[in-house]
Amino acid sequence: MRKSYTANFKTKQVLTLLREEKTLTELASESGVHPNQLRNWRDLVLQQMDTLFEKKEETAQLRAAHAAEREELYAEIGRLSTQLTWLKKKAGLGSESR
């Protein structure tokens, strides 16, 4: 069975590594995490560090674009529904049953 660690635990371990208060092996033995796993977490943080502050702006832009697209689609659905109702009425296919 694989161990799973919380984000808070991972963050504390990586911060300790980055502060260089303890060596990788010391921290691994104290926390019970394999040194390779600690190294992977540290590398992941270092790779994504430059994008941490950009994501909030990008996420806000993506949400705004999604909301605008959704409103356009709902408006199109409304127009098409109205047209369909009008065509059914003109063709005599209204709510009458056969």
NULUMBA-585130 format. One line per 5 residues: for each residue x, y, z of C-alpha. Coordinates in Angstrom, 2 decimals. Example, Ala and Ser with C-alpha at 12.3 -4.5 7.8 and 13.67 -1.06 7.14 Angstrom:
<rs>
12.30 -4.50 7.80  13.67 -1.06 7.14
</rs>
This chain:
<rs>
0.00 0.00 0.00  1.32 3.40 -0.97  1.69 6.15 1.53  -0.06 9.41 0.80  1.02 12.71 2.24
-0.93 15.90 2.70  -0.02 19.04 0.82  0.79 20.70 4.13  3.27 17.95 5.04  4.94 18.15 1.63
5.21 21.92 1.87  6.87 21.76 5.28  9.37 19.18 4.07  10.27 21.15 0.94  10.64 24.38 2.91
13.00 22.64 5.32  15.02 21.37 2.37  15.16 24.81 0.74  16.26 26.46 3.98  19.10 23.92 4.07
18.62 23.46 7.82  19.01 19.71 7.41  20.49 17.50 4.74  18.29 15.49 2.45  19.15 12.25 4.22
18.56 13.68 7.68  15.16 14.99 6.71  14.27 11.72 4.97  15.09 9.64 8.02  13.25 12.00 10.41
10.11 12.25 8.30  10.02 8.67 7.05  9.97 9.72 3.41  12.35 8.30 0.83  15.06 10.80 -0.22
14.08 10.44 -3.88  10.53 11.48 -3.05  11.77 14.55 -1.18  14.00 15.41 -4.12  11.05 15.05 -6.52
8.89 17.37 -4.40  11.70 19.93 -4.20  12.31 19.79 -7.95  8.61 20.18 -8.66  8.44 23.29 -6.47
11.53 24.78 -8.10  10.20 24.12 -11.61  6.81 25.70 -10.93  7.98 28.55 -8.74  8.01 31.12 -11.54
4.41 30.33 -12.51  2.90 30.45 -9.03  1.94 34.10 -9.28  0.81 33.97 -12.90  -1.80 31.26 -12.45
-4.24 33.46 -10.55  -4.30 35.97 -13.40  -4.59 33.24 -16.02  -7.32 31.48 -14.07  -9.31 34.70 -13.79
-8.94 35.30 -17.53  -9.98 31.74 -18.34  -13.02 31.97 -16.09  -14.07 35.27 -17.65  -13.67 33.83 -21.15
-15.64 30.74 -20.14  -18.45 32.83 -18.66  -18.64 34.99 -21.81  -18.71 31.92 -24.05  -21.42 30.32 -21.90
-23.58 33.45 -22.12  -23.18 33.49 -25.91  -24.17 29.83 -26.11  -27.23 30.34 -23.88  -28.27 33.28 -26.08
-27.89 31.10 -29.18  -29.97 28.35 -27.57  -32.66 30.91 -26.80  -32.69 32.18 -30.39  -32.83 28.66 -31.81
-35.63 27.64 -29.45  -37.64 30.68 -30.45  -37.09 29.96 -34.14  -38.08 26.31 -33.69  -41.26 27.26 -31.87
-42.14 29.76 -34.63  -41.46 27.21 -37.39  -43.56 24.56 -35.65  -46.41 27.04 -35.31  -46.21 28.06 -38.99
-46.03 24.44 -40.12  -48.98 23.50 -37.97  -46.94 21.16 -35.78  -47.71 22.93 -32.52  -48.75 21.22 -29.34
-51.60 19.39 -31.07  -51.49 15.61 -30.86  -52.16 13.47 -33.92
</rs>
